[in-house]
Every structure is written in structure tokens, then in C-alpha cells.
Amino acid sequence: MAKQSSAIDDNIAEQPGTATEVDKDAPLKEDIRLLGRLLGDVLRDQEGEEVFAVVETIRQTAVRFRREADAGAAKELDGMLKILTREQTISVVRAFSYFSHLANIAEDQHHIRRRRAHLLAGSNPQQGSVNFALCKLKEAGVSERTVGEFFDQALIAPVLTAHPTEVQRKSILDAEHDIARLLAERDLPLTPKEKAANMHLLRARIATLWQTRMLRYTKLTVADEIENALSYYRTTFLRELPGLYDDIESDIAHHYGKAPADDHEPQVKPINAPYVQMGSWIGGDRDGNPNVNGGTMQHALTRQATTILDFYLEEAHTLGAELSISTLMIGCTPALQALADQSPDTSDHRADEPYRRALIGIYARLASTARALGATNILRKEVGHAEPYASAAEFSADLHTLVESLTAHHGEVLVRPRLSTLKRAADIFGFHLASLDMRQSSDIHERVLAELFAKAGGEPAYAGLDEDAKVALLLSELSQPRLLYSPYIDYSDETDSELGVLRAAREIRARYGARAIRNYIISHTETVSDLLEVMLLQKEMGLLRIAAGEGEGRTEAELDLMVIPLFETIPDLQRAAGIMEAVMALPLVKGLIAKQGQIQEVMLGYSDSNKDGGFLTSTWELYKAETHLVTVFEKAGVKLRLFHGRGGTVGRGGGPSYEAILAQPHGTVNGQIRLTEQGEIIASKFSNKDIGRRNLELLVAATLEASLMPQSDDSAHLAQLREFETVMAEISDRAYKAYRNLVYETPGFTDYFFSATPIAEIAELNLGSRPASRKSTKRIEDLRAIPWGFSWGQCRLLLPGWYGFGSAIGAWVEDGDKPQRLAQLQAMFKQWPFFATLLSNMDMVLAKTDLAIASRYAELVQDKELRERIFKRITEEHANTLTILESITGASERLTGNPLLARSIQNRIAYLDPLNHLQVELIKRHRSLTSEPGKATDERVHRGIHLSINGVAAGLRNTG
């Protein structure tokens, strides 16, 4: 059975130790009590004793409502909430919201504390670490050479995306980061004065939080989203990612290095390839976001370059102060001396200090580079002028010259940590920081090409052609060097914008390097022509170049941006392998893939497939699509790289990354994986540098293990797997029908959803630059998957993460030999990581689901018959799901395999429940006002709803 997870990635279970569970959790409880007490003190001081008393009374009554589930407590709570003044309501909502935020900080600090305790104990490597993965691989007979080849060829890329569930302002995140630092400081030995000062600062930071506006009152722009994302680089990625590289190299040396004759660490061949690289969609993802264009792409790269060059400049300056090495004491290499001689620093005081002079020259070149790439504020003026670097590789080569000279002259100890970190950073981040992906919907590409064909005097009705005719026309046009586009013709705004985006991509690559933009993702890929259209559009803007090749009629082509299909809905997933087989068989595409290094990426969408077919069917269809893609790619001799479009909630592919990667079908990882990090999950994973380092390590460890761990080719094992997959296919068909029947076929369900969840209020929030719906309708089909899942999380039903499971499996069990079928499901849980992970994720969702709270939201549905009919179906399916889950796993309580997460949820329930009750009351007030013609919205009520949404999201953590 796959292990259930803990809460760093909601994932890796804490290793057993000698202390009792109570002892382990004592510091966490103390921290939560401390932060709660300080918040109470601030509340008394800022709002008065009366408000504090109201908060406490509501909390206690909500606890009684949960424990007793009696009508008396519910009625009492209703009465209290109804008589709250608008001012009191805002204060109460803020108090409960901030407690959730503070509890998150305490829990993150406790995870760091427990991990350090485990490492200090020197016990077995922790599950999820690279050290743990290397132990397993070595025991399985995987050689050092194989491990080295993995790191030389791997690409592991977390891709940060901006989505409309990120409810945190950067000002709030900054204050909370400071509170986390002060809380961590309390684990150190402090004098009484230091402890008092620490307490004073904690109280001050919490007071700052209280006096800081929690919400945005203006719509978030793409530029705002870019700045928010860049803050995580400064906090975590710039230092922690290079540091992780150093740790991994040490781990490999520990397991595979030869024991040295002296006290030095064992050595293995250094890993120079940047196997973990960062990606971003922010500023380049145009699908459904009219605010993204060529200008936002240019802005994104300017800001990214400024961020990384600021880091390089600061580190180069500090290194110059540190490396005071004199040639009067020890020599240096001729290359280092030559680098020093090129420096604009000619001071006699540093004539014997070549490292300093070299770094002054490096700083000057970096400053010139920064200005050339758009930076406008160089904090420290350089000594003199130097030419900018032509590429990040040139900068890295200069740093390598320093490393080689130090190493050759007894200075190895001076290389780590700063110089090696800077060298690693240069290789990982270049001058672009992160690769910016481009994404647009296939229907837009079709419209643009239809206009280009028509105005070029070619095909007048491209959009009306059948698929075969489209493919023939596109291939014919791709084989010719001439263009359809003319600068002397007027085109529609849409066509001008789309061509402008590709033009901007070409300019960005020329300015920042080829890694700055290298992927073009096609949303709603349904046909081969969808991929060829993007290739032709690249050709029109000089990103695909056609030249005559050897032999009659042959052409050579070179493509700058890899064209990546995104398969999203259930039908799209089912067509994926066939589309890729057909497109990779085309001679032109074969040649392009060969020039890409015989590798091709495919993106799989978790969100829309879930909204389309439900959690179980979506998960299964993704699994099937992956296995079919592996077969097709192996036949074509092409390496497959999968890009997983995972969201925050389990219903959108969220949940433990480590477990999810290990549960991938065999052959789908192979050292190549990209995955999205979305919305508030970015803050949860990367706003703390220690938690961030751990989550990055989890990605590497899981990819390493999934790629290299030998798989059993035993015929009995393979036969059992085929049997498990047959069962899963039968269950999936039933789950799909159950889910579709409720969501898309039940009369009135759409009205129920829009009434019983805060979807309308979420759409009004200034959460992101992207609208909540693709069209101005109340159709679930048009609603984005992100607010769909977010809404169900707010009302504590989390329906997309479990609905359909119970009825599907229950019916399947009843249709056959019940004991035998149940035993088969139990075997699947114990022996098949895919199924075990599916149930583990659902278990986590069900632990956060609360029907009592959800019933309060159901009361918002004014049609009593509709409310009772649909809520009854949901509650029956919920009960059925719990019964079936228990019969398979044997666990009658949720999260029995993950006590850390169970306690995490329990710690915040007393503060999370009141927020839901308050949200329901505020929505009632808001909707009663907006339903009356001519009556103005009460802005304070509106604000209270939005504050409660923030608090509930913080309390649940992975809701978007």
C-alpha cells in the first residue's frame, strides 16, 4: 500500500522516531497558542473587549454545532450572526481569517522543525529525499553511470501560473514571512531580553497584519501577477535551487563516490547540466485572458531579467569583498590573471588581488548587460565601463575561470557556498530567469489563418474545410518559403495581436536567449491541423525557417518554439495518442522533432477533464492517455515529455506531487517532466525557503525514482496489472455516468450550484487578471474549471474531488461476486500505486468535506424542492463513498495514515467553521439587497464576503 502523505507537500509522512506523537506536536501546539493569544491581544487593543468577546462566543458556539450537530446550536449561531453590526461582522471575519493564516505559519515552522530533528538524529534517509531515492536505486543495482546520465539529460520544470484563486496580497505575504522568521527564532537559545524583544516584534507584526488591508480593491493586472511571482524567486528559488544542486551532488558522492584517503568528502563527476529549470505562464498565457499580449511578454522578460541580474550583481559585489586573495601569498591561473587584466579597475591598491579585479570586471559587464536588457536601477555604480555579456554562458565561463583558479591553488574551500551558488544560478537561470510559455486556444489560430489565407488570395473559406483538406493545405504552405502575411495589408485586431505576440517571441529570444521562450501550447487541441496551424503561424513570423534540402523536392525546416498540444476534456484525452501518432508520421514534423533532440512534449489538462467527467474518470482517462502515448512515442522512436497541468485541489489534479509522480504509468517520466504550480499553492509551497527547498527536492526525488527504479517484467505481475486496469475501466464508465447525470443532466443543478456556492461572489473578487468564465453565461460548460473547484471548496463540499466514486464502485461490486470483487479492490489498493494514490487523494478531500457546513450553504437555495432534491443526492453519494472507501482501505476515520494532516485540519476547525457560517450569513444579506430593484449593494457586506473567502481558502490551503 502506498504511504499516505504529510503536509509539507500535503504529502510525505513523518518518519517514526523515539519521541511520542504528543511530544512531537507539543511545540506546534505551543506556537498556535502563542500566535492565537497575540492575535487576541491585538484584537482587544484594536477593536475592544466587546468584539473580542463576540469572537470567542461565536467560536465556542461553532464548536458546539460541530460536536453536537443539534438544531439548538445552529439556531443560536444564526441568531448571533444576524444581530452583528456591519463593523462587528468585518472584525469577526478578519479575526477568524487571520487565525487560519497564523496557524499555517505555525504548521510550516513545525514541518521544518521536525525535518531538522530527523536529519539531526542521523536515522535512515527521509522518504521523499534524493538521499532516500539514491538508497533505493543503489540497492536495486542502478549504477553511478546511469544516475549521472539521468542528471545530464533530465528536465524537471515547475511552471508558475497565475490563476484567479490566489487570494493573498503580497503585503500580507511579506508580513507573514516576517512572522515565520520570528517564530523560527524562538527555537534558538534566547536570553530573556532577546525573548522579550522577539515577543514584542511578533506582536508588532501581527498588529501590522491587522492594520493592513487584506483585499485588493482594484483588479489585479498581469504586471501585478508578474511581480507576485518574482517575489518567490527572491525568497526561495534564487538560492535554494542552486543549494539543492550542491546537496544532490553531495548525496551522489556519498552513495557512489570512492572513499578518499583524507578527510575530504568523496568525489564523483560533477553535474553541470541544469536539470531543474523554472518555467512561467505569467505574461504569456493568452488563453481566455485578453490582457495578455506581446507587450506583457516583453514586460515579463524585462522584469525577470532585472530580478536575476540584481541577484548576480549583489553576489558578484559580495564575492569581490570576500575573495581578497593576494598573489603575494599564493598564485593564480593565467586565465584568471588575464580576466583580472581586462578589468576596468586599475587601482594600485589591488594590483596583487586578481580575484577582486576580475570580479570588479565581471560586475561592470553585468551592469552593462542589465542596462542592455532593460534594467533601469543599478544600485551600485560600476568602477568603469565594460562591454555587456553576449550570453549567460559567457558570464558562467568567467565564473568557471575563478573556480578553476581557486581549485588549482588550494582554494577549494572558498568555492562553496557563494561562488558555486552563483555559478549554478548562472547555468540554471541564465539572463531570462524562467522560460516563458506561450498558450492560446486552437480556435483563435484557426480564425487568424483563415484571414491570412483569404487576404493572400488563397483559400477563401479555410475554417469550412474538412480535416484532410486543412492538413493538405497547411503542409503545402509549410513546404514553401513564401509568406501569406504582408505588412501592406490591414488585418483584424485579433490577427494583428496574435502575429504581434509571435513577433515579440522572436525578439525576446534574440535578446534574452533561446531558453527565454521555447514552448507554444495549444489549448483545446482536437486535430492534427491544430498543431500544423501553429507551425505555419511561426513560419509567418520567422520562427520556423524553410530551406531547400538535398534531393528533389526535399525541404529542411527549423522550428524555434516547440508546438505542444494540450489535451483537456475527456474526448480530447481519448484522441491524444491517435493525434500524436498521425502528426509524428508526417515527414516535415519528423524532421522538426529530430532537430528538437528527438523529444516532443505533450500537455495534459487535469482541470477541464475533471469538470467534464468527474474525479475518478478524469484520473483514469489521464492514466490511459499517458500509457497510449508511451506506446505511440516508443513506436516513433521519440522521447515523450509530459507536461502535467495540475491545479491546487485534488479535483484539478492537485494533491501530493511526490506520490503523483511515483504513481505515473511506467515509461511516462524518463527524466522529463513539467508541471504547473498554480494559485495559492505557489505561496503554500514556496513562500518559505525551507519548505520551498523541500518541495523542490520532492520533485527531483520522485522523478529520479520514477525514471530509474527497475520495473518488474514478471508475467504474473503484468497480467495482474492488466486485470486491475480492466476493473478500473468498468468503474470509470459508471462513475462518468453518475457524475454527468448530476452535473449536466439533472434539471435545476446549474441553479443549485450558482445559489448554494459563492461562485457569483468569487467572480466579483479582484483575484487575478483572468475572468472567471470564458463566456458571459451561467452555463457550467462555459465556467472555468478553477472557480468551479474553488466554489465547491468554499462551501466545504469539494464535490469535484469525490462525487461518483461511491455509486460507481458500489454498483460494480453488487453486479458480481461481492466478496471476490471487494477483495480485488483491496488488492488494487495495496499493490497498485495509481489506485492507492487516487484513494489517498480522495481521503484527503473527504477529510476537508463537511456536510453540516454544506447544509448551511444549501439553505441559500430558495427553491425548497430543488434544494432538498439535489442536496439529498449529494449526501447519499457522500455516505456511499465513505462506506465504500472504508470497505477498501479498512479505515473508518479519515487520514488515519496521515496523522499530521489530520491534526492540521483539527487545529483549525474551530476557526474555519465560523468563517463558513459568517459567509453564509453575509451572502444572504448581499443577495437580499441585490435582488431588490434599485437597492444599492452594501459595500461592507460585500467586503465581508470577500474577506471570508480569503479566510476559508487560507484554512483549507489547497482549494484553487
Secondary structure as GFF3:
##gff-version 3
##sequence-region A 1 960
A	DSSP	alpha_helix	21	47	.	.	.	ID=ss1
A	DSSP	alpha_helix	49	68	.	.	.	ID=ss2
A	DSSP	alpha_helix	71	82	.	.	.	ID=ss3
A	DSSP	alpha_helix	86	121	.	.	.	ID=ss4
A	DSSP	alpha_helix	130	139	.	.	.	ID=ss5
A	DSSP	alpha_helix	144	153	.	.	.	ID=ss6
A	DSSP	beta_strand	155	161	.	.	.	ID=ss7
A	DSSP	alpha_helix	170	185	.	.	.	ID=ss8
A	DSSP	alpha_helix	192	210	.	.	.	ID=ss9
A	DSSP	alpha_helix	222	232	.	.	.	ID=ss10
A	DSSP	pi_helix	233	237	.	.	.	ID=ss11
A	DSSP	alpha_helix	238	256	.	.	.	ID=ss12
A	DSSP	beta_strand	279	280	.	.	.	ID=ss13
A	DSSP	alpha_helix	294	322	.	.	.	ID=ss14
A	DSSP	alpha_helix	334	341	.	.	.	ID=ss15
A	DSSP	three_ten_helix	348	350	.	.	.	ID=ss16
A	DSSP	alpha_helix	354	372	.	.	.	ID=ss17
A	DSSP	alpha_helix	392	408	.	.	.	ID=ss18
A	DSSP	alpha_helix	412	415	.	.	.	ID=ss19
A	DSSP	alpha_helix	418	429	.	.	.	ID=ss20
A	DSSP	beta_strand	435	436	.	.	.	ID=ss21
A	DSSP	beta_strand	438	441	.	.	.	ID=ss22
A	DSSP	alpha_helix	442	455	.	.	.	ID=ss23
A	DSSP	three_ten_helix	462	464	.	.	.	ID=ss24
A	DSSP	alpha_helix	467	478	.	.	.	ID=ss25
A	DSSP	alpha_helix	493	512	.	.	.	ID=ss26
A	DSSP	three_ten_helix	514	516	.	.	.	ID=ss27
A	DSSP	beta_strand	519	523	.	.	.	ID=ss28
A	DSSP	alpha_helix	528	540	.	.	.	ID=ss29
A	DSSP	beta_strand	544	548	.	.	.	ID=ss30
A	DSSP	beta_strand	555	559	.	.	.	ID=ss31
A	DSSP	beta_strand	562	567	.	.	.	ID=ss32
A	DSSP	alpha_helix	570	584	.	.	.	ID=ss33
A	DSSP	alpha_helix	587	595	.	.	.	ID=ss34
A	DSSP	beta_strand	599	605	.	.	.	ID=ss35
A	DSSP	alpha_helix	607	613	.	.	.	ID=ss36
A	DSSP	alpha_helix	615	636	.	.	.	ID=ss37
A	DSSP	beta_strand	639	645	.	.	.	ID=ss38
A	DSSP	three_ten_helix	650	652	.	.	.	ID=ss39
A	DSSP	alpha_helix	657	662	.	.	.	ID=ss40
A	DSSP	beta_strand	672	678	.	.	.	ID=ss41
A	DSSP	alpha_helix	680	686	.	.	.	ID=ss42
A	DSSP	alpha_helix	689	708	.	.	.	ID=ss43
A	DSSP	alpha_helix	715	743	.	.	.	ID=ss44
A	DSSP	alpha_helix	749	756	.	.	.	ID=ss45
A	DSSP	alpha_helix	759	764	.	.	.	ID=ss46
A	DSSP	three_ten_helix	780	782	.	.	.	ID=ss47
A	DSSP	alpha_helix	785	794	.	.	.	ID=ss48
A	DSSP	three_ten_helix	799	801	.	.	.	ID=ss49
A	DSSP	alpha_helix	805	814	.	.	.	ID=ss50
A	DSSP	alpha_helix	818	831	.	.	.	ID=ss51
A	DSSP	alpha_helix	833	848	.	.	.	ID=ss52
A	DSSP	alpha_helix	851	858	.	.	.	ID=ss53
A	DSSP	alpha_helix	864	889	.	.	.	ID=ss54
A	DSSP	alpha_helix	899	930	.	.	.	ID=ss55
A	DSSP	alpha_helix	939	956	.	.	.	ID=ss56
###
